Amino acid sequence: MNPSDAARSTTFGQLPSLLLSAPDGAQASITLYGAHLISWRGADGRERLFCSAKSSLDGNKAIRGGVPLIFPQFAERGTGMRHGFARVSNWRVVESGCDDGWAFAVLALTPEDLLPAHAQAWPHAFSLTLRVAIRANDMRMQFAVKNTGKAPFPFAAALHTYFLVGDLAGIRILGVEAEELAITDKFDRVYEGVEPRLALVDDGVVLTLRQDGFNDAVVWNPGAADAAALADMADEEYRRFVCIEPALLNGPMLQPGESWLGGYHVS
């Protein structure tokens, strides 16, 4: 396989994006808006990520589905923008190709890439990079945060993964509670200090979720009532996904020159 074929510039909706193609047939789409992994198909051809049919794909609003990248604030846990600016900023592709069968891309974001309002609201010098790699039925993400300024800053981070499922009522999640977790309607829970390995069981298929550097996990589904109130989600779509996200809700005070790295491996 020609390395240049591993990552091809294209569009997803109206958004500039990259299409990653591994030699074994695995594929993934990443929009530059938000460095957003929006689709991932393993070599088996099965789509693993949910994206709402009503989601905005024009860069005017955060995407509903895929893997929104949360930084530097989680939800309303702070005084800044809900879920932060990373998911609504335009990232740059700094590297892509094929390495040992893995198709990969690395995207970067610095203060110079931010909208003026976002840069003013969070006036810290930083460098973010996200590396996405796929091969066979495996997907790996690495999110790095570096303090490039002269003052320390706190932060939170998460990979808000929307997993596509056959039916919400039939799934089981292992590793977050003592017993397997089943969900039938609205669910929103933070699990602090989880073990690195979780699992999602859906119709006999087991996805193993390994996280490194992310100490916490969040499980979320809006349920019927809240889904009906969301403008960017069809009423019954809540049955088609569950969010299981690796998270760092109380990140370290990152000192000047220091870096933090979070890893996520789904297989």
C-alpha positions, 0 to 999 in steps of 0.5 A: 500500500502506498503510504500516501493512500493511508490518509486522503483529504476529503469532506464529511458533510460540509467539513474538511476531513481525512479518510484513513484506510489501513491495508486490511480494509479498516477505515476511519473519518476524522473532521478537522473541525474538532479533530473529530473521529466521526466514523470508524469501520474495522476490517470486518466492515462494521461501523462502531461509532454513532452519528446522529442523522440530525447532527450539524456537519457545517462547522457552526455547532459541535457534532453529535456523535463520533468522538468529541474531544473535551478540553479544557473543561468537562461539562459545566465543571468550571466557569468556561465553555461547556465541554471546552473549545477543542471540539469546536476549533479547526485543527491542523494535520501535522502527520499521516501515513501507514506504520506497520499496518496502522493507518494514522493521522496526527492533528494539532491545535495551538492558541493561534488556531482559536477563535479570538473569543475562545483565546480570550476566555482561556488565555493560556499557552498550550499545544494539543495533539491527537493521534488516531490509528486504526488496523484490523478491528483496533482503534487507538487514540492518543491525546497530548496536552503541553503547557508552552507558557510561563504559568501553570494551568489546570484542565480536564479532558475526555474522549466522549465516545458514542458507540453504535449499538443494536439496541440500548436495552440489550447492551452490557457494560463491564468494569465500571460497577461490581456487577455488569451494567445494563441501561434502559433509559436516561443514564448519566454517571461519573466513575472516578478511579476506574481500572484501565480495562472496561468492556462493552457487550452488544449482541454477543460482540465484545469491545474491550476498552483500555484507557491510560492516563485517563483516571475516570470514565463517564457513561451517558445516554439521554433517554427518551425524554431528553433525546426528544428535547435535543434539536440535533437528535431524532427521538428514537436515536437514543436507542442506537448508542451509548457513550462510554468515555475515558476522562480526566475530570480533575487533571493535574496542575500542568506546570510550564514545559510539562506534558500530559498524555492520555491513551485509548485503545478499543478492540 
